[in-house]
């Protein structure tokens, strides 16, 4: 297994968007009215939003490849502040999405290690994220020593009421 994290540029942005949409739809349609995640896709996985975010120096975007095949996306924000996270030198892990066929193969764990290694090299003290309260994401992050800090919820329109609930989770690095 050869896992690579390829920085996103305008030249490969379409691949990031395509695999991001595919992986999101494979795992998260149940969150949305009529199984329509367009509010999320427009806000986070559209060409316009990605090109705008690529200009932000605090944003990092990666395409995840395994054995040469594009299998997922990774996105994080440097120095994202939240009142529940007691540090300023942080990384907010926004997206670690894998297509279904790449799930449960150690690639997500490699993504976590990649982000944490980046954090250590850049003197970041905390990696934090939002995980769904229902389902396996919370357990996945707990396996890597992320702790629940506080409750939160998705604020986008058309998310089903019973699916809005999330946890803000964090790992304080040594």
C-alpha positions as CSV (number, residue, x, y, z in Angstrom):
1,X,0.0,0.0,0.0
2,X,1.5,3.3,-1.1
3,X,-0.5,6.3,0.2
4,X,0.3,9.7,-1.1
5,X,-1.1,13.2,-0.2
6,X,-0.9,15.4,-3.3
7,X,-1.3,19.1,-2.8
8,X,-4.3,20.5,-4.7
9,X,-3.6,23.1,-7.4
10,X,-5.8,24.6,-10.1
11,X,-4.4,21.9,-12.4
12,X,-5.7,19.0,-10.3
13,X,-8.7,20.7,-8.6
14,X,-11.2,18.8,-10.7
15,X,-9.9,15.5,-9.3
16,X,-10.3,16.8,-5.7
17,X,-13.9,18.0,-6.4
18,X,-14.9,14.7,-8.2
19,X,-13.6,12.4,-5.5
20,X,-14.8,14.7,-2.7
21,X,-18.3,14.6,-4.1
22,X,-18.2,10.9,-4.7
23,X,-17.0,10.1,-1.2
24,X,-19.4,12.5,0.4
25,X,-22.4,11.0,-1.4
26,X,-21.3,7.5,-0.6
27,X,-21.3,8.2,3.1
28,X,-23.5,11.1,4.0
29,X,-26.7,11.3,1.9
30,X,-28.7,10.1,4.9
31,X,-28.1,13.5,6.5
32,X,-30.1,15.5,4.0
33,X,-33.7,16.1,3.1
34,X,-34.5,14.0,0.0
35,X,-30.9,12.7,0.2
36,X,-29.8,15.9,-1.6
37,X,-26.5,17.2,-0.3
38,X,-26.4,20.2,-2.7
39,X,-26.1,22.8,0.1
40,X,-22.9,21.1,1.3
41,X,-21.5,20.5,-2.2
42,X,-22.1,24.1,-3.3
43,X,-20.5,25.5,-0.1
44,X,-17.5,23.1,0.1
45,X,-17.0,21.1,-3.0
46,X,-17.9,23.4,-5.9
47,X,-15.3,24.7,-8.3
48,X,-16.0,28.3,-7.2
49,X,-15.6,27.5,-3.5
50,X,-12.4,25.5,-4.0
51,X,-10.7,28.1,-6.1
52,X,-11.6,30.8,-3.6
53,X,-10.3,28.6,-0.7
54,X,-7.1,27.8,-2.6
55,X,-6.2,31.5,-2.4
56,X,-6.4,31.4,1.4
57,X,-2.9,30.8,2.9
58,X,-4.4,29.2,6.0
59,X,-6.1,26.4,4.0
60,X,-4.4,23.1,2.9
61,X,-6.0,20.8,0.4
62,X,-4.8,17.3,-0.6
63,X,-5.9,14.5,-2.9
64,X,-5.3,11.1,-1.3
65,X,-4.0,8.4,-3.6
66,X,-3.4,4.8,-2.8
67,X,-1.3,2.8,-5.2
68,X,-1.7,5.5,-7.8
69,X,-5.5,5.6,-7.5
70,X,-7.4,8.7,-6.3
71,X,-9.3,7.5,-3.2
72,X,-10.1,10.6,-1.1
73,X,-9.5,14.2,0.0
74,X,-8.0,15.9,2.9
75,X,-8.5,19.5,3.9
76,X,-7.4,21.4,7.0
77,X,-7.2,25.0,8.3
78,X,-4.2,26.4,10.1
79,X,-4.7,28.4,13.3
80,X,-8.5,28.0,13.4
81,X,-9.8,29.3,16.7
82,X,-12.7,28.0,18.7
83,X,-13.6,29.0,22.2
84,X,-13.8,25.4,23.4
85,X,-10.2,24.7,22.2
86,X,-7.7,26.1,24.6
87,X,-4.9,27.0,22.2
88,X,-4.2,29.3,19.3
89,X,-1.7,27.1,17.5
90,X,-4.2,24.8,16.0
91,X,-5.2,22.8,13.0
92,X,-8.9,22.3,12.2
93,X,-9.3,19.1,10.2
94,X,-12.2,20.0,7.9
95,X,-12.4,16.9,5.6
96,X,-10.9,13.5,5.6
97,X,-13.2,11.7,3.1
98,X,-12.5,8.4,1.4
99,X,-14.5,6.6,-1.3
100,X,-16.3,3.6,0.1
101,X,-13.9,1.1,-1.5
102,X,-10.9,2.7,0.2
103,X,-12.6,2.7,3.7
104,X,-11.3,0.4,6.5
105,X,-7.9,-0.1,4.9
106,X,-5.7,2.1,7.0
107,X,-5.9,5.1,4.7
108,X,-7.9,7.2,7.1
109,X,-5.4,6.5,9.8
110,X,-2.6,7.5,7.5
111,X,-4.5,10.8,6.9
112,X,-4.6,11.4,10.6
113,X,-0.9,10.7,11.0
114,X,-0.2,13.0,8.0
115,X,-2.1,15.9,9.7
116,X,-0.5,15.3,13.1
117,X,3.0,15.2,11.6
118,X,2.3,18.5,9.7
119,X,1.0,20.0,13.0
120,X,4.2,18.9,14.8
121,X,6.5,20.3,12.1
122,X,4.7,23.6,12.3
123,X,4.5,23.9,16.1
124,X,0.7,23.4,16.3
125,X,-0.5,22.3,19.7
126,X,-4.0,21.0,18.9
127,X,-5.7,19.2,16.0
128,X,-9.5,19.6,16.3
129,X,-12.5,18.6,14.2
130,X,-16.2,18.0,14.0
131,X,-17.5,14.4,13.9
132,X,-21.1,13.2,13.6
133,X,-22.6,12.1,16.9
134,X,-24.2,9.1,15.2
135,X,-22.2,6.5,13.3
136,X,-18.6,5.5,13.1
137,X,-16.6,8.8,12.7
138,X,-16.6,9.5,16.4
139,X,-15.2,6.0,17.2
140,X,-12.6,6.4,14.4
141,X,-11.2,9.5,15.9
142,X,-11.3,8.2,19.4
143,X,-9.1,5.3,18.3
144,X,-6.5,8.0,17.5
145,X,-6.9,9.6,21.0
146,X,-9.2,12.4,20.0
147,X,-11.5,13.4,22.9
148,X,-15.0,14.9,22.9
149,X,-14.8,18.6,23.9
150,X,-18.3,19.8,23.4
151,X,-21.5,19.3,21.4
152,X,-22.1,21.1,18.1
153,X,-24.4,20.8,15.1
154,X,-24.4,21.3,11.3
155,X,-25.8,24.7,10.5
156,X,-26.4,24.2,6.7
157,X,-30.0,24.3,5.4
158,X,-31.9,21.1,4.6
159,X,-30.0,18.9,7.0
160,X,-32.4,16.5,8.7
161,X,-33.1,17.6,12.3
162,X,-32.2,14.2,13.8
163,X,-28.8,14.2,11.9
164,X,-27.5,17.7,12.8
165,X,-25.8,16.7,16.0
166,X,-22.0,16.6,16.0
167,X,-19.1,16.5,18.5
168,X,-16.2,18.9,18.5
169,X,-13.3,16.6,19.2
170,X,-9.6,17.5,19.8
171,X,-6.2,16.0,20.4
172,X,-3.6,18.0,22.3
173,X,-0.2,17.2,20.8
174,X,2.9,16.8,22.9
